[in-house]
Amino acid sequence: MVTETSIRFNRTFGLGGMALLLFTIQLVTGMVLRFAYIPSPEKAYDSILFIQHELLLGGFIRNIHHWSGIFFVILTFLHFVRVFFAQAIFIPRRVNWVIGIFLLLLVVLSNFTGYLLPWDQLSFWAVTVATNMLSYIPLIGDWLVQVIRGGNDVGSATLLNFYNFHTGILPIIMVILMVWHFWKVRKAKGVAVPDENNEVRVPSYPNLLLKELVVGLVLIAFICMLAAIFNAPLLDRANPAYSPNPAKAPWYFMGIQELLMHIHPFFAFIVLPLLFFGGLIWLPFKIKAGNQGLWFHSEKGKKMAIQAAVLALLFTPVAILIEDFFLHFESWLPHWPKAISEGLIPFLLLCGSFFIYLVYLRRKYIPDSREIIIAVFTVFTVSYIVLSVIGIWFRGESMQLNWPWLI
């Protein structure tokens, strides 16, 4: 038996169930593709061509695997956002919230390790750019790059490492965490809903299962339609001697790559991500539970979240334009360490802007701590999305800003 409130479609939008379905599709199609794929630089690209053009339904299966992988990342991210905004991160769900954060990171890692397998120009240079980012980690960065690549450069050892992680290690870890995740949901008596007196309870079948079935069938039809119309990308064979211009990271890392163009790597790749994810893990253990299940905690919180989203949509591109064309601390302070001129100073300016925004929120809304946290989360999330959009569609040759239709 479940409450009527908990199975309304706008309570969860079926995001968790759809993510699980996409993971299952990934497993099934991935196992089929393994029979024809050869994880070596000499044969990987040719095996993809064989799958795409000669294997019966091979191209369709590869397309399904590709599109389900992309939407697996997107829907897992949306599920993560939905859980936060529904305030389902406190006792008795705070441990499950942490599990969910690690699952999100594993989903991205799974997609990333599969990104290299076609061994074409797109995948080779995207992985080269993304793994180069690891070198920015103090003390262990260069060592970590060598461990992941299996050497100094992306090569046969890298491909084999990524193949083993993508097809073996990561799926096993994800299955274990997913079982734990769903068990914790059940222990918490389902999804978080606002406290209501005299809630009507209905049988899970057909009320819940029928809705999940319909959502699942629609998702499968959508993925199959995409796979039938749009082929998974495949450029020329990987050529380590020729770098495309521009060379971009995978789409889910483009926000970080864009940020690296404006602020020192230590702050862009270490400080800001640690503040974000560290804060998300810390919150449910230090902040008292709010109105669990109530979106945005309150009507005031909803207003603040909408305003924060609009602010991030406007402020982020403006800040990028100002930094690109007007602020040049590295040339104004040529003798200063780059960690200060390109890192600490822009970071302090960013913190100062954020502080002014928080003062404004406190004076206008007189919010409680949870409403402030929701607004801050919204600013971070929307800003990263905007950074990603700009990096993917508005950066052309030499990573210069341009209109998408001119790139």
C-alpha positions as a printed Julia matrix, in Angstrom:
407×3 Matrix{Float64}:
  0.0    0.0     0.0
  1.21   3.51   -0.86
 -0.21   6.97   -0.28
 -1.93   8.74   -3.15
  0.35  11.74   -2.64
  3.52   9.73   -3.15
  2.51   8.29   -6.54
  1.41  11.5    -8.22
  3.51  11.93  -11.34
  4.6   15.46  -10.38
  5.95  14.1    -7.1
  8.95  12.36   -8.73
  8.29  12.58  -12.51
  9.39   8.96  -12.61
 13.04  10.07  -12.77
 14.47   7.39  -10.49
 12.65   4.6   -12.3
 13.67   5.96  -15.71
 17.31   6.14  -14.61
 17.15   2.49  -13.5
 15.57   1.51  -16.84
 18.3    3.32  -18.78
 20.95   1.55  -16.71
 19.34  -1.76  -17.65
 19.29  -0.78  -21.33
 22.94   0.16  -21.06
 23.8   -3.23  -19.57
 21.9   -5.22  -22.19
 23.11  -3.28  -25.23
 26.63  -3.07  -23.78
 26.82  -6.86  -23.42
 25.73  -7.28  -27.03
 28.33  -4.78  -28.27
 31.08  -6.55  -26.33
 30.82  -9.56  -28.66
 32.04  -7.46  -31.59
 34.19  -4.77  -29.98
 37.99  -5.16  -29.76
 39.69  -2.9   -27.14
 42.9   -2.06  -28.94
 43.92   1.12  -30.82
 44.61  -0.91  -33.97
 41.21  -2.61  -34.07
 38.77  -0.56  -31.95
 37.76   1.86  -34.71
 37.39  -0.93  -37.29
 35.24  -2.93  -34.87
 32.96   0.08  -34.46
 32.67   0.32  -38.27
 31.86  -3.39  -38.37
 29.17  -2.95  -35.72
 27.77   0.12  -37.44
 27.62  -1.16  -41.01
 27.91  -4.94  -41.16
 26.51  -6.47  -37.98
 22.79  -7.2   -38.1
 21.07  -4.35  -36.22
 24.52  -3.39  -34.94
 24.18   0.29  -35.79
 20.74   0.45  -34.16
 22.01  -1.24  -30.98
 25.02   1.09  -30.82
 22.73   4.08  -31.3
 20.49   2.88  -28.46
 23.55   2.44  -26.24
 24.78   5.94  -27.11
 21.5    7.8   -26.59
 20.52   5.86  -23.47
 23.97   6.72  -22.04
 23.43  10.43  -22.62
 19.95  10.42  -21.12
 21.16   8.24  -18.25
 23.42  11.13  -17.21
 20.71  13.75  -17.77
 17.93  11.91  -15.92
 20.2   10.94  -13.02
 21.17  14.6   -12.69
 17.51  15.69  -12.82
 16.66  13.05  -10.18
 19.45  14.43   -7.99
 18.08  17.98   -8.41
 14.5   16.83   -7.78
 15.46  15.09   -4.52
 17.25  18.21   -3.3
 14.42  20.6    -4.14
 11.91  18.22   -2.53
 14.02  18.42    0.65
 14.35  14.61    0.76
 17.91  14.76    2.07
 17.43  14.76    5.82
 16.83  11.99    8.38
 15.83   9.23    7.59
 17.11   9.8     4.04
 20.43  11.57    4.6
 22.59   8.44    4.09
 20.65   7.69    0.92
 21.32  11.24   -0.24
 25.07  10.61    0.05
 24.68   7.29   -1.8
 22.82   9.17   -4.52
 25.65  11.71   -4.89
 28.17   8.9    -5.39
 25.83   7.21   -7.86
 25.64  10.43   -9.87
 29.43  10.64   -9.99
 29.64   6.97  -11.02
 27.12   7.53  -13.81
 29.3   10.34  -15.17
 32.43   8.19  -14.83
 30.72   5.31  -16.59
 29.78   7.55  -19.49
 33.28   9.03  -19.55
 35.05   5.66  -19.66
 32.81   4.61  -22.53
 33.52   7.86  -24.37
 36.98   6.71  -25.49
 35.96   3.31  -26.84
 35.1    4.34  -30.44
 38.72   5.55  -30.76
 37.86   8.35  -33.18
 39.08  11.95  -33.19
 36.15  13.15  -31.05
 36.63  10.59  -28.28
 40.43  10.56  -28.31
 40.87  14.3   -27.9
 37.92  14.72  -25.54
 39.48  12.17  -23.18
 42.91  13.78  -23.64
 41.5   17.18  -22.61
 39.51  15.73  -19.69
 42.37  13.66  -18.26
 44.71  16.65  -18.58
 42.46  18.38  -16.05
 43.56  15.87  -13.42
 47.09  17.28  -13.56
 45.76  20.38  -11.78
 45.29  18.39   -8.56
 48.15  19.4    -6.24
 50.88  16.86   -5.44
 49.22  13.8    -6.99
 47.82  15.25  -10.22
 50.54  14.15  -12.63
 50.77  10.74  -10.98
 46.99  10.31  -11.24
 47.03  11.17  -14.94
 49.69   8.51  -15.55
 47.77   5.9   -13.57
 44.51   6.51  -15.43
 46.17   6.7   -18.84
 48.58   3.88  -18.11
 51.39   6.16  -19.25
 52.11   9.73  -20.26
 49.72   9.81  -23.22
 46.35   8.4   -24.17
 47.13   5.07  -25.82
 46.51   1.34  -25.77
 46.85   1.11  -21.97
 44.32   3.94  -21.57
 41.84   2.23  -23.88
 42.17  -1.07  -22.01
 41.81   0.68  -18.63
 38.69   2.51  -19.76
 37.23  -0.64  -21.33
 37.69  -2.65  -18.13
 36.22   0.08  -15.96
 33.33   0.72  -18.34
 32.32  -2.91  -18.87
 33.28  -4.47  -15.55
 34.26  -2.5   -12.47
 31.89   0.48  -12.62
 28.72  -1.52  -13.45
 29.35  -3.86  -10.5
 29.86  -0.94   -8.09
 26.75   0.79   -9.47
 24.6   -2.32   -9.06
 25.69  -2.65   -5.43
 24.99   1.02   -4.68
 21.65   0.92   -6.54
 20.47  -2.06   -4.5
 21.49  -0.22   -1.33
 19.86   2.98   -2.62
 16.48   1.36   -3.33
 16.61  -0.59   -0.06
 17.12   2.69    1.81
 14.15   4.21   -0.06
 12.01   1.31    1.12
 13.32   1.61    4.69
 12.34   5.3     4.63
  8.8    4.26    3.58
  9.05   5.5     0.02
  9.54   8.96   -1.38
  9.34  11.99    0.89
  5.91  13.63    0.95
  4.56  16.56    2.98
  2.9   15.59    6.25
 -0.82  15.27    5.65
 -3.51  14.02    8.0
 -5.82  11.21    6.9
 -3.79  10.34    3.82
 -5.58   7.92    1.51
 -3.58   4.72    0.88
 -4.01   2.69   -2.29
 -2.56  -0.64   -3.51
  0.79  -0.47   -5.33
 -0.73  -2.55   -8.11
 -2.08  -1.19  -10.39
 -1.85   2.39   -9.11
  1.96   2.68   -8.94
  3.15  -0.11  -11.2
  0.91   0.91  -14.09
  2.25   4.48  -14.03
  5.85   3.25  -13.91
  5.14   0.87  -16.79
  3.66   3.62  -18.97
  6.58   5.95  -18.24
  9.05   3.16  -19.02
  7.38   2.29  -22.32
  7.33   5.94  -23.38
 11.03   6.25  -22.54
 11.91   3.09  -24.5
  9.92   4.36  -27.49
 11.68   7.73  -27.3
 15.17   6.16  -27.15
 14.35   3.81  -30.04
 13.04   6.71  -32.12
 16.26   8.67  -31.51
 18.32   5.6   -32.36
 16.41   5.08  -35.6
 16.78   8.72  -36.73
 20.15   9.85  -35.36
 23.35   7.82  -35.52
 25.86   7.87  -32.67
 28.7   10.22  -33.68
 31.79   8.75  -35.26
 34.5   10.94  -36.73
 37.73   9.9   -38.44
 40.05   7.4   -36.81
 41.94   8.83  -33.81
 45.14  10.59  -34.83
 47.4   11.54  -31.89
 49.46  13.74  -34.24
 46.53  15.94  -35.27
 44.55  17.89  -32.7
 41.18  19.29  -33.81
 40.51  22.98  -33.23
 38.87  23.32  -30.8
 39.57  20.23  -28.69
 36.76  19.93  -26.17
 36.09  17.7   -23.18
 32.97  15.49  -23.06
 29.8   17.58  -22.8
 29.26  16.98  -19.05
 32.76  18.34  -18.31
 32.4   21.38  -20.57
 31.29  23.54  -17.65
 34.62  22.86  -15.95
 36.56  23.43  -19.18
 34.78  26.76  -19.65
 35.5   27.71  -16.05
 39.19  26.87  -16.55
 39.34  29.63  -19.16
 38.4   32.25  -16.58
 39.98  31.21  -13.31
 43.1   29.36  -12.16
 42.78  25.54  -12.37
 43.22  25.09   -8.62
 40.05  27.08   -7.96
 38.1   25.88  -11.03
 38.9   22.18  -10.72
 39.55  21.73   -6.99
 38.1   24.45   -4.76
 34.69  25.08   -6.37
 33.76  21.39   -6.98
 34.86  20.48   -3.45
 32.81  23.32   -1.98
 29.76  22.2    -3.95
 29.85  18.44   -3.35
 31.38  18.75    0.11
 28.6   21.12    1.09
 25.92  18.78   -0.28
 27.28  15.88    1.79
 27.67  18.06    4.9
 24.2   19.65    4.79
 21.89  16.83    5.94
 24.18  16.04    8.87
 24.44  19.63   10.15
 21.17  21.32    9.18
 17.94  20.38   10.92
 15.3   18.71    8.77
 12.91  21.06    7.04
  9.56  20.43    5.38
 10.49  17.1     3.79
  8.63  16.41    0.58
  7.56  20.05    0.19
  9.16  21.48   -2.93
 11.54  24.38   -2.21
 10.69  24.11    1.52
  8.15  26.97    1.33
  6.54  29.47   -1.03
  9.27  31.92   -0.07
 11.89  29.31   -0.94
 10.22  28.8    -4.32
 10.36  32.54   -5.07
 13.99  32.68   -4.04
 14.86  29.66   -6.2
 13.2   31.18   -9.28
 14.98  34.47   -8.69
 18.3   32.63   -8.18
 17.83  30.76  -11.47
 17.11  33.99  -13.36
 20.1   35.67  -11.71
 22.43  32.81  -12.7
 21.07  32.8   -16.27
 21.84  36.51  -16.61
 24.94  36.93  -14.44
 26.97  33.96  -15.73
 27.18  35.0   -19.43
 27.72  38.64  -18.43
 30.57  37.63  -16.11
 32.11  35.57  -18.93
 31.96  38.5   -21.35
 33.45  40.88  -18.78
 36.3   38.48  -18.01
 36.95  37.72  -21.69
 37.06  41.33  -22.89
 37.78  43.59  -19.92
 39.42  41.85  -16.97
 43.01  40.81  -17.67
 44.66  40.39  -14.29
 47.44  38.24  -15.75
 48.6   41.17  -17.98
 47.91  43.85  -15.37
 49.94  41.94  -12.76
 52.57  40.15  -14.87
 54.99  39.59  -12.0
 52.43  38.14   -9.63
 52.05  34.35   -9.33
 49.28  33.08  -11.6
 47.63  31.4    -8.63
 46.96  34.91   -7.31
 46.43  37.02  -10.44
 44.35  34.38  -12.27
 43.07  32.5    -9.25
 42.75  34.16   -5.87
 41.71  37.61   -7.15
 38.92  36.34   -9.46
 37.85  33.9    -6.75
 37.61  36.71   -4.17
 35.61  38.8    -6.67
 33.27  35.86   -7.13
 32.95  35.4    -3.36
 32.32  39.13   -2.95
 29.52  39.05   -5.52
 28.05  36.03   -3.76
 28.25  37.76   -0.38
 26.38  40.79   -1.74
 23.72  38.44   -3.1
 23.32  36.73    0.29
 23.0   40.11    2.04
 20.32  41.06   -0.47
 18.43  37.81    0.18
 18.5   38.28    3.94
 17.24  41.84    3.75
 14.5   41.24    1.19
 13.14  37.83    2.24
 14.37  37.29    5.83
 14.8   33.57    4.92
 15.67  30.65    7.15
 18.8   28.57    6.54
 17.09  26.01    4.28
 15.68  28.68    1.97
 19.13  30.25    1.64
 20.65  26.83    0.89
 18.06  26.21   -1.85
 18.87  29.57   -3.46
 22.64  28.9    -3.29
 22.19  25.41   -4.78
 20.13  26.89   -7.6
 22.78  29.49   -8.41
 25.55  26.86   -8.52
 23.5   24.41  -10.61
 22.14  26.87  -13.17
 25.54  28.58  -13.48
 27.18  25.25  -14.33
 24.5   24.54  -16.92
 25.07  27.96  -18.52
 28.84  27.42  -18.5
 28.3   24.06  -20.21
 25.99  25.53  -22.86
 28.48  28.28  -23.65
 31.38  25.82  -23.81
 29.51  23.36  -26.04
 27.76  25.69  -28.49
 29.4   29.12  -28.25
 33.11  28.25  -28.32
 34.58  27.9   -31.79
 38.09  27.82  -33.21
 40.76  28.47  -30.57
 37.89  28.43  -28.05
 36.84  31.94  -29.08
 33.29  33.08  -28.42
 31.06  32.94  -31.47
 27.46  32.34  -32.45
 26.65  28.61  -32.82
 25.58  28.96  -36.47
 28.96  30.53  -37.34
 31.05  27.72  -35.79
